[in-house]
Amino acid sequence: MTDPIVVLITAPSKEVGKQIARALLEQELAACVNIISSIDSIYTWEGKICNDEEVLLVVKSRAEIFENQLVPAVQAIHPYQVPEIIALPIKMGAKSYLDWIEAVTKRT
């Protein structure tokens, strides 16, 4: 089994989030994408503190396809100049769920 990961991606709207989610699923780069609506993001950009309403995508995938496939796929669609695309390892999970992530995502 390869290393399962959770990828966090913010997007400016639910519509953009759904577009990214569908692309990742169609390209077999994710097993599942949850979209959490209406998060309040406060961040620094170009020397200013900004506050925007965004959505958060919670993507279940695998580490081996993150850097060379998942990240470029998101960047090709995402409207932000520097989108948040970060991965966290899944240390433990139900074996059947982790097996499913591996089974439905692309082989490199």
DSSP file (Angstrom, degrees, kcal/mol; ACC not computed):
  #  RESIDUE AA STRUCTURE BP1 BP2  ACC     N-H-->O    O-->H-N    N-H-->O    O-->H-N    TCO  KAPPA ALPHA  PHI   PSI    X-CA   Y-CA   Z-CA
    1    1 A M              0   0    0      0, 0.0     2,-0.1     0, 0.0    98,-0.1   0.000 360.0 360.0 360.0 137.0    0.0    0.0    0.0
    2    2 A T        -     0   0    0      1,-0.1   100,-0.1    61,-0.0     0, 0.0  -0.426 360.0 -78.4 -84.8 168.6    1.2    3.5   -0.8
    3    3 A D        -     0   0    0     -2,-0.1    60,-3.1     1,-0.0    61,-0.3  -0.539  44.6-142.0 -74.9 117.8    1.0    6.3    1.7
    4    4 A P  E     -A   62   0A   0      0, 0.0    86,-2.2     0, 0.0     2,-0.3  -0.501  23.4-172.5 -75.9 148.1   -2.5    7.8    1.9
    5    5 A I  E     -AB  61  89A   0     56,-2.3    56,-2.3    84,-0.2     2,-0.5  -0.932  25.6-135.3-136.9 159.9   -2.8   11.6    2.4
    6    6 A V  E     -AB  60  88A   0     82,-2.8    82,-2.9    -2,-0.3     2,-0.5  -0.986  24.7-157.8-111.5 127.5   -5.4   14.3    3.0
    7    7 A V  E     -AB  59  87A   0     52,-3.0    52,-3.0    -2,-0.5     2,-0.5  -0.914   1.5-153.7-109.6 131.4   -4.9   17.3    0.8
    8    8 A L  E     +AB  58  86A   0     78,-2.9    78,-2.1    -2,-0.5     2,-0.4  -0.910  18.4 172.4-105.7 127.9   -6.3   20.7    1.9
    9    9 A I  E     -AB  57  85A   0     48,-2.0    48,-3.6    -2,-0.5     2,-0.3  -0.996  17.8-152.2-135.3 127.6   -7.2   23.1   -0.9
   10   10 A T  E     -A   56   0A   0     74,-0.7    74,-0.3    -2,-0.4    46,-0.2  -0.752  16.2-176.1 -95.9 151.1   -9.0   26.5   -0.5
   11   11 A A  E     -A   55   0A   0     44,-2.1    44,-2.4    -2,-0.3     3,-0.0  -0.962  34.6-118.9-142.8 157.9  -11.0   27.9   -3.3
   12   12 A P  S    S+     0   0    0      0, 0.0     2,-0.3     0, 0.0    41,-0.1   0.679  90.7   7.7 -75.2 -16.6  -12.9   31.2   -3.8
   13   13 A S  S  > S-     0   0    0      1,-0.1     4,-2.3    42,-0.1    42,-0.2  -0.983  71.6-108.7-157.5 163.9  -16.4   29.6   -4.3
   14   14 A K  H  > S+     0   0    0     -2,-0.3     4,-2.7     2,-0.2     5,-0.2   0.862 117.7  57.0 -64.4 -35.6  -18.3   26.4   -4.1
   15   15 A E  H  > S+     0   0    0      2,-0.2     4,-2.0     1,-0.2    -1,-0.2   0.932 109.2  44.0 -62.5 -45.8  -18.5   26.4   -7.9
   16   16 A V  H  > S+     0   0    0      2,-0.2     4,-2.5     1,-0.2    -1,-0.2   0.906 112.4  54.0 -64.9 -40.8  -14.7   26.5   -8.3
   17   17 A G  H  X S+     0   0    0     -4,-2.3     4,-2.6     1,-0.2    -2,-0.2   0.907 108.9  47.9 -58.7 -43.2  -14.4   23.9   -5.5
   18   18 A K  H  X S+     0   0    0     -4,-2.7     4,-2.8     2,-0.2     5,-0.2   0.875 109.7  53.2 -66.3 -37.0  -16.7   21.5   -7.4
   19   19 A Q  H  X S+     0   0    0     -4,-2.0     4,-2.0     2,-0.2    -2,-0.2   0.931 112.4  44.1 -62.5 -45.4  -14.8   22.1  -10.7
   20   20 A I  H  X S+     0   0    0     -4,-2.5     4,-2.5     2,-0.2    -2,-0.2   0.931 113.6  51.3 -64.3 -45.7  -11.6   21.1   -8.9
   21   21 A A  H  X S+     0   0    0     -4,-2.6     4,-2.3     1,-0.2     5,-0.2   0.933 110.6  47.7 -58.9 -48.2  -13.2   18.2   -7.2
   22   22 A R  H  X S+     0   0    0     -4,-2.8     4,-3.1     1,-0.2     5,-0.2   0.909 111.2  51.2 -61.1 -42.0  -14.6   16.8  -10.4
   23   23 A A  H  X S+     0   0    0     -4,-2.0     4,-2.0    -5,-0.2    -1,-0.2   0.921 110.8  48.2 -61.8 -43.9  -11.3   17.2  -12.3
   24   24 A L  H  <>S+     0   0    0     -4,-2.5     5,-3.1     2,-0.2     6,-0.9   0.898 115.2  45.0 -64.8 -39.8   -9.4   15.3   -9.5
   25   25 A L  H ><5S+     0   0    0     -4,-2.3     3,-1.4     3,-0.2    -2,-0.2   0.920 112.4  50.4 -70.0 -43.5  -12.0   12.5   -9.5
   26   26 A E  H 3<5S+     0   0    0     -4,-3.1    -2,-0.2     1,-0.3    -1,-0.2   0.850 112.9  46.9 -62.8 -34.0  -12.1   12.2  -13.3
   27   27 A Q  T 3<5S-     0   0    0     -4,-2.0    -1,-0.3    -5,-0.2    -2,-0.2   0.374 113.3-120.3 -88.1   4.7   -8.3   12.1  -13.5
   28   28 A E  T < 5S+     0   0    0     -3,-1.4    78,-3.6     2,-0.1    -3,-0.2   0.836  78.1 125.3  58.7  36.7   -8.3    9.4  -10.7
   29   29 A L  S   <S+     0   0    0     -5,-3.1    33,-0.3    76,-0.2     2,-0.3   0.469  70.9  34.9 -99.7  -5.9   -6.1   11.7   -8.6
   30   30 A A        -     0   0    0     -6,-0.9    31,-0.2    74,-0.2    -1,-0.1  -0.990  55.8-157.1-144.7 149.4   -8.5   11.6   -5.6
   31   31 A A  S    S-     0   0    0     29,-2.9     2,-0.3     1,-0.4    30,-0.1   0.748  85.6  -1.4 -91.5 -31.1  -10.8    9.0   -4.1
   32   32 A C  E     -C   60   0A   0     28,-0.8    28,-2.5     2,-0.0     2,-0.4  -0.983  57.2-159.6-159.0 144.9  -13.1   11.5   -2.4
   33   33 A V  E     -C   59   0A   0     -2,-0.3     2,-0.4    26,-0.2    26,-0.2  -0.979   7.3-163.2-132.7 121.9  -13.4   15.3   -2.1
   34   34 A N  E     -C   58   0A   0     24,-2.5    24,-2.8    -2,-0.4     2,-0.6  -0.849   9.4-151.6 -97.9 139.1  -15.4   17.0    0.7
   35   35 A I  E     -C   57   0A   0     -2,-0.4     2,-0.7    22,-0.2    22,-0.2  -0.954   4.9-162.7-114.8 117.5  -16.3   20.6    0.2
   36   36 A I  E     -C   56   0A   0     20,-3.1    20,-2.4    -2,-0.6     3,-0.3  -0.883  19.7-142.2-100.3 116.1  -16.7   22.6    3.4
   37   37 A S  E     +     0   0A   0     -2,-0.7    18,-0.2    18,-0.2    17,-0.0  -0.405  62.7  14.2 -82.9 153.6  -18.6   25.8    2.6
   38   38 A S  E     +     0   0A   0      1,-0.2     2,-0.4    -2,-0.1    17,-0.2   0.933  66.1 166.9  55.4  65.8  -18.1   29.3    4.1
   39   39 A I  E     -C   54   0A   0     15,-3.0    15,-2.6    -3,-0.3     2,-0.7  -0.824  34.0-129.5 -99.8 150.5  -14.8   29.4    5.8
   40   40 A D  E     -C   53   0A   0     -2,-0.4     2,-0.5    13,-0.2    13,-0.2  -0.891  24.6-164.7-102.0 111.5  -13.3   32.7    6.8
   41   41 A S  E     -C   52   0A   0     11,-3.2    11,-2.6    -2,-0.7     2,-0.5  -0.864   8.8-175.3-103.7 124.4   -9.7   33.0    5.7
   42   42 A I  E     +C   51   0A   0     -2,-0.5     2,-0.3     9,-0.2     9,-0.2  -0.982  25.1 144.0-118.0 122.4   -7.5   35.7    7.1
   43   43 A Y  E     -C   50   0A   0      7,-1.9     7,-3.7    -2,-0.5     2,-0.5  -0.930  49.3-102.2-152.8 167.3   -4.0   35.8    5.5
   44   44 A T  E     +C   49   0A   0     -2,-0.3     2,-0.4     5,-0.2     5,-0.2  -0.881  38.4 170.4-100.7 129.5   -1.2   38.1    4.4
   45   45 A W  E >   -C   48   0A   0      3,-2.8     3,-1.7    -2,-0.5    -2,-0.0  -0.971  67.1 -14.8-142.7 125.0   -0.9   38.8    0.7
   46   46 A E  T 3  S-     0   0    0     -2,-0.4     3,-0.1     1,-0.3    -1,-0.1   0.877 129.0 -50.2  50.0  45.3    1.4   41.4   -1.0
   47   47 A G  T 3  S+     0   0    0      1,-0.2     2,-0.3     0, 0.0    -1,-0.3   0.475 119.2 102.0  79.8   3.6    2.1   43.1    2.3
   48   48 A K  E <  S- C   0  45A   0     -3,-1.7    -3,-2.8     0, 0.0     2,-0.6  -0.894  72.4-122.3-120.2 149.5   -1.6   43.4    3.3
   49   49 A I  E     - C   0  44A   0     -2,-0.3     2,-0.3    -5,-0.2    -5,-0.2  -0.813  37.4-167.6 -86.9 124.5   -3.8   41.5    5.7
   50   50 A C  E     - C   0  43A   0     -7,-3.7    -7,-1.9    -2,-0.6     2,-0.4  -0.788  16.4-161.7-114.2 154.7   -6.7   40.1    3.8
   51   51 A N  E     + C   0  42A   0     -2,-0.3     2,-0.3    -9,-0.2    -9,-0.2  -0.941  22.1 163.8-138.5 113.5  -10.0   38.5    4.9
   52   52 A D  E     - C   0  41A   0    -11,-2.6   -11,-3.2    -2,-0.4     2,-0.5  -0.949  38.0-122.8-131.9 149.9  -12.0   36.4    2.4
   53   53 A E  E     + C   0  40A   0     -2,-0.3     2,-0.2   -13,-0.2   -13,-0.2  -0.811  46.7 158.9 -87.3 129.8  -14.8   33.9    2.5
   54   54 A E  E     - C   0  39A   0    -15,-2.6   -15,-3.0    -2,-0.5     2,-0.3  -0.760  37.5-115.1-136.1 179.7  -13.7   30.7    0.8
   55   55 A V  E     -A   11   0A   0    -44,-2.4   -44,-2.1    -2,-0.2     2,-0.5  -0.893  23.9-136.9-116.4 156.1  -14.5   27.0    0.7
   56   56 A L  E     -AC  10  36A   0    -20,-2.4   -20,-3.1    -2,-0.3     2,-0.5  -0.963   8.8-153.7-116.7 125.5  -12.2   24.2    1.9
   57   57 A L  E     -AC   9  35A   0    -48,-3.6   -48,-2.0    -2,-0.5     2,-0.6  -0.848   2.3-161.7 -95.8 131.2  -11.7   21.0   -0.1
   58   58 A V  E     -AC   8  34A   0    -24,-2.8   -24,-2.5    -2,-0.5     2,-0.4  -0.947  17.6-170.1-113.7 107.3  -10.6   18.0    1.9
   59   59 A V  E     -AC   7  33A   0    -52,-3.0   -52,-3.0    -2,-0.6     2,-0.6  -0.838  16.3-151.1-108.2 130.7   -9.2   15.5   -0.7
   60   60 A K  E     +AC   6  32A   0    -28,-2.5   -29,-2.9    -2,-0.4   -28,-0.8  -0.901  43.1 125.4-100.8 124.2   -8.3   11.9    0.0
   61   61 A S  E     -A    5   0A   0    -56,-2.3   -56,-2.3    -2,-0.6     2,-0.4  -0.651  54.7 -82.3-151.1-157.7   -5.4   10.7   -2.2
   62   62 A R  E >   -A    4   0A   0    -33,-0.3     3,-1.2   -58,-0.3     4,-0.5  -0.970  23.9-129.1-130.4 145.4   -2.0    9.1   -2.2
   63   63 A A  G >> S+     0   0    0    -60,-3.1     3,-1.2    -2,-0.4     4,-0.6   0.844 103.0  64.6 -59.7 -37.0    1.5   10.7   -1.6
   64   64 A E  G 34 S+     0   0    0    -61,-0.3    -1,-0.2     1,-0.3     4,-0.2   0.719 109.4  38.0 -66.6 -19.7    3.0    9.2   -4.7
   65   65 A I  G <>>S+     0   0    0     -3,-1.2     5,-2.8     2,-0.1     4,-1.0   0.405  95.6  89.3-108.0   2.6    0.7   11.1   -7.1
   66   66 A F  I <4>S+     0   0    0     -3,-1.2     5,-2.8    -4,-0.5    -2,-0.1   0.985  90.1  33.4 -63.9 -63.6    0.6   14.4   -5.1
   67   67 A E  I  <5S+     0   0    0     -4,-0.6    -1,-0.1     1,-0.2    -2,-0.1   0.901 126.3  33.4 -68.1 -45.8    3.6   16.4   -6.4
   68   68 A N  I  45S+     0   0    0     -4,-0.2    -1,-0.2     3,-0.1    -2,-0.1   0.620 135.0  14.5 -90.9 -12.6    3.7   15.5  -10.1
   69   69 A Q  I  X5S+     0   0    0     -4,-1.0     4,-1.8    -3,-0.1    -3,-0.2   0.696 123.2  44.1-126.5 -53.6    0.0   14.9  -10.9
   70   70 A L  I  ><S+     0   0    0     -5,-2.8     4,-2.2     2,-0.2     5,-0.2   0.953 113.9  48.6 -66.3 -50.1   -2.4   16.3   -8.3
   71   71 A V  H  ><S+     0   0    0     -5,-2.8     4,-2.7     1,-0.2     5,-0.2   0.939 113.4  46.1 -58.5 -50.4   -0.7   19.7   -7.7
   72   72 A P  H  > S+     0   0    0      0, 0.0     4,-1.8     0, 0.0    -1,-0.2   0.875 110.6  54.8 -60.8 -34.9   -0.4   20.5  -11.5
   73   73 A A  H  X S+     0   0    0     -4,-1.8     4,-0.6     2,-0.2    -2,-0.2   0.914 112.0  43.1 -63.9 -41.9   -4.0   19.4  -12.1
   74   74 A V  H >X S+     0   0    0     -4,-2.2     4,-3.0     1,-0.2     3,-1.3   0.935 112.4  52.6 -67.5 -46.3   -5.2   21.8   -9.4
   75   75 A Q  H 3< S+     0   0    0     -4,-2.7    -1,-0.2     1,-0.3    -2,-0.2   0.810 101.7  61.3 -61.4 -29.9   -3.0   24.6  -10.6
   76   76 A A  H 3< S+     0   0    0     -4,-1.8    -1,-0.3    -5,-0.2    -2,-0.2   0.765 119.7  25.1 -67.6 -24.7   -4.3   24.2  -14.2
   77   77 A I  H << S+     0   0    0     -3,-1.3    -2,-0.2    -4,-0.6    -1,-0.2   0.741  95.7 102.9-107.0 -33.8   -7.8   25.1  -13.0
   78   78 A H     <  -     0   0    0     -4,-3.0   -67,-0.1     1,-0.1   -61,-0.0  -0.262  58.6-149.2 -65.8 134.8   -7.4   27.2   -9.9
   79   79 A P        +     0   0    0      0, 0.0    -1,-0.1     0, 0.0     2,-0.1   0.664  67.8  96.8 -77.9 -15.1   -7.9   30.9  -10.3
   80   80 A Y  S    S-     0   0    0      1,-0.1    -2,-0.0     4,-0.0     0, 0.0  -0.458  71.9-138.2 -77.2 146.9   -5.4   31.9   -7.5
   81   81 A Q  S    S+     0   0    0      1,-0.3    -1,-0.1    -2,-0.1    -3,-0.0   0.888 104.1  19.8 -65.3 -40.6   -1.9   32.9   -8.4
   82   82 A V  S    S-     0   0    0     -3,-0.0    -1,-0.3     2,-0.0     2,-0.1  -0.742  86.9-167.5-131.1  83.2   -0.7   30.9   -5.3
   83   83 A P        -     0   0    0      0, 0.0     2,-0.6     0, 0.0   -72,-0.1  -0.388  28.3-110.3 -72.7 149.4   -3.4   28.4   -4.3
   84   84 A E        +     0   0    0    -74,-0.3   -74,-0.7    -2,-0.1     2,-0.3  -0.704  48.2 159.3 -76.2 118.8   -3.2   26.5   -1.0
   85   85 A I  E     +B    9   0A   0     -2,-0.6     2,-0.3   -76,-0.2   -76,-0.2  -0.812  12.3 158.2-141.0  96.4   -2.5   22.9   -1.8
   86   86 A I  E     -B    8   0A   0    -78,-2.1   -78,-2.9    -2,-0.3     2,-0.4  -0.927  25.8-147.1-126.2 148.7   -1.0   21.1    1.2
   87   87 A A  E     -B    7   0A   0     -2,-0.3   -80,-0.2   -80,-0.2    -2,-0.0  -0.914   7.8-169.0-119.4 141.3   -0.9   17.4    2.1
   88   88 A L  E     -B    6   0A   0    -82,-2.9   -82,-2.8    -2,-0.4     2,-0.1  -0.976  28.7-114.1-123.4 139.2   -1.0   15.7    5.5
   89   89 A P  E     -B    5   0A   0      0, 0.0     2,-0.8     0, 0.0   -84,-0.2  -0.441  17.9-131.8 -71.9 145.4   -0.2   12.1    6.0
   90   90 A I        -     0   0    0    -86,-2.2     3,-0.1     1,-0.2     0, 0.0  -0.878  24.2-175.4 -92.6 109.5   -3.0    9.7    7.2
   91   91 A K        +     0   0    0     -2,-0.8     2,-0.3     1,-0.2    -1,-0.2   0.870  65.4   4.3 -75.8 -38.0   -1.3    7.9   10.0
   92   92 A M        +     0   0    0     -3,-0.1     2,-0.3     2,-0.0    -1,-0.2  -0.985  68.0 145.7-146.6 153.9   -4.1    5.5   10.7
   93   93 A G        -     0   0    0     -2,-0.3     2,-0.2    -3,-0.1    -3,-0.0  -0.961  57.2 -61.3-174.1 167.7   -7.5    4.6    9.3
   94   94 A A    >>  -     0   0    0     -2,-0.3     4,-2.4     1,-0.2     3,-0.6  -0.433  47.2-132.3 -61.0 129.8   -9.9    1.8    8.7
   95   95 A K  H 3> S+     0   0    0      1,-0.3     4,-2.7     2,-0.2     5,-0.2   0.874 105.5  54.3 -55.0 -41.0   -8.1   -0.7    6.4
   96   96 A S  H 3> S+     0   0    0      1,-0.2     4,-1.7     2,-0.2    -1,-0.3   0.880 110.2  46.8 -63.4 -37.2  -11.1   -1.0    4.1
   97   97 A Y  H <> S+     0   0    0     -3,-0.6     4,-2.2     2,-0.2    -2,-0.2   0.925 113.5  47.2 -69.5 -45.1  -11.2    2.8    3.6
   98   98 A L  H  X S+     0   0    0     -4,-2.4     4,-1.9     1,-0.2    -2,-0.2   0.881 111.1  52.2 -65.2 -37.6   -7.4    3.1    3.0
   99   99 A D  H  X S+     0   0    0     -4,-2.7     4,-2.4    -5,-0.3    -1,-0.2   0.895 108.0  52.6 -62.2 -40.0   -7.6    0.1    0.5
  100  100 A W  H  X S+     0   0    0     -4,-1.7     4,-2.0     2,-0.2    -2,-0.2   0.911 106.0  52.8 -63.3 -43.4  -10.4    1.9   -1.3
  101  101 A I  H  X S+     0   0    0     -4,-2.2     4,-0.8     1,-0.2    -1,-0.2   0.940 113.2  44.7 -56.2 -46.9   -8.3    5.1   -1.7
  102  102 A E  H  < S+     0   0    0     -4,-1.9     3,-0.5     1,-0.2    -1,-0.2   0.889 111.8  52.7 -65.0 -39.4   -5.6    3.0   -3.2
  103  103 A A  H  < S+     0   0    0     -4,-2.4    -1,-0.2     1,-0.2    -2,-0.2   0.832 113.0  41.1 -68.6 -32.7   -7.9    1.1   -5.5
  104  104 A V  H  < S+     0   0    0     -4,-2.0     2,-0.3    -5,-0.1    -1,-0.2   0.462  99.2  84.8-100.7  -0.8   -9.6    4.1   -7.1
  105  105 A T  S  < S-     0   0    0     -4,-0.8   -76,-0.2    -3,-0.5   -77,-0.1  -0.736  86.9 -89.1-103.8 155.5   -6.6    6.4   -7.6
  106  106 A K        -     0   0    0    -78,-3.6     2,-0.3    -2,-0.3    -1,-0.1  -0.179  31.2-129.3 -63.2 142.7   -4.2    6.4  -10.5
  107  107 A R              0   0    0      1,-0.1    -1,-0.1   -42,-0.0    -5,-0.0  -0.688 360.0 360.0 -84.2 144.7   -1.1    4.2  -10.6
  108  108 A T              0   0    0     -2,-0.3    -1,-0.1     0, 0.0    -2,-0.0   0.451 360.0 360.0 -88.7 360.0    2.1    6.1  -11.6
